[in-house]
Amino acid sequence: MGILSRASYVVRSKLNALLNRAEDPTETLDYSYERMRDELQQVKQGIADLTTQKKRLEIQKRRLEENVEKHNEQAREAVRQDRDDLARRALEKKKEKMRQIEELETQIADLQSTQDDLVEKKNDLQSRIEEFRTKKETMKARYEAAEASTRVSEAMSGVGDEMSDVSRALERAEERTDDMEARSAAMDELQESGAFEDALSDEDEIDRQLSAGRTESEVDAELETLKSELGEGDGESGAAADVDVADEEIEAELDELRDSEDDEGSA
């Protein structure tokens, strides 16, 4: 097969495939049905024309038969008048008319036979058309049902793909939500531990410990004061002694703090 032949074959195959995809079977069936109805109408028209022609011949035959009867009367009248010559001529015309009648009868019989055949074919064609119409409607119903089923299947397939995308989107959203919740919990934990305050503060670890120590000493002093106030039943001397002891402890702690600051300044 040459290149041009192969190319032509490929083109025809492509066109045939496109036509098959574009073809609507229901439209094709309707078109075929209309064509068959047109053919039936043509057959009926042919039968009508044939019947008309036959009727014309039958009319012509009746006229010839009338002429035959007329020539019979002419021949009898000529015989009564002793005109054998006229009687002979009348009989000759009668014979010619009878010959024509025989020819017409043959033609009429042929036309009748043809008409009978056409009527039979017309009836057969009409039966086939009715059968085709029934099959056509059945096939159209099946095709439309299959087409509807295909559309539903395609729609379901599309929904399946879409639902798959939705499922993946939900999974991604759930993962991001879990990450955000974990991040929020971690932030809360850091907040509670004071990590953010430590990161934002200018104090170092020593400053924080010193501050904690001062706070603890102040709390202890305040606690002793409360105890002293609440312990009035022990006497004023005892309370005063406790106050003096607390003052001495505070003064001692303050001296230690001053010494520590002096040492850091010297360093």
Buried (B, 14 or more C-beta within 10 A) or exposed (E): EEEEEEEEEEEEEEEEEEEEEEEEBBEEBEEEBEEBBEEBEEBBEBBEEBBEBBEEBBEBBEBBBEBBEBBEEBBEEBBEEEBEEBBEBBBEBBEBBBEBBEEBEEBBEEBBEBBEEBBEBBEEBBEEBEEBBEEBEEBBEEBEEEEEEEEEEEEEEEEEEEEEEEEEEEEEEEEEEEEEEEEEEEEEEBEEEEEEEEEEEEEEEEEBEBEEEEEEBEEBBEEBEEEBEEEEEEEEEEBEEBEEEBEEBBEEBEEEBEEEEEEEEEE
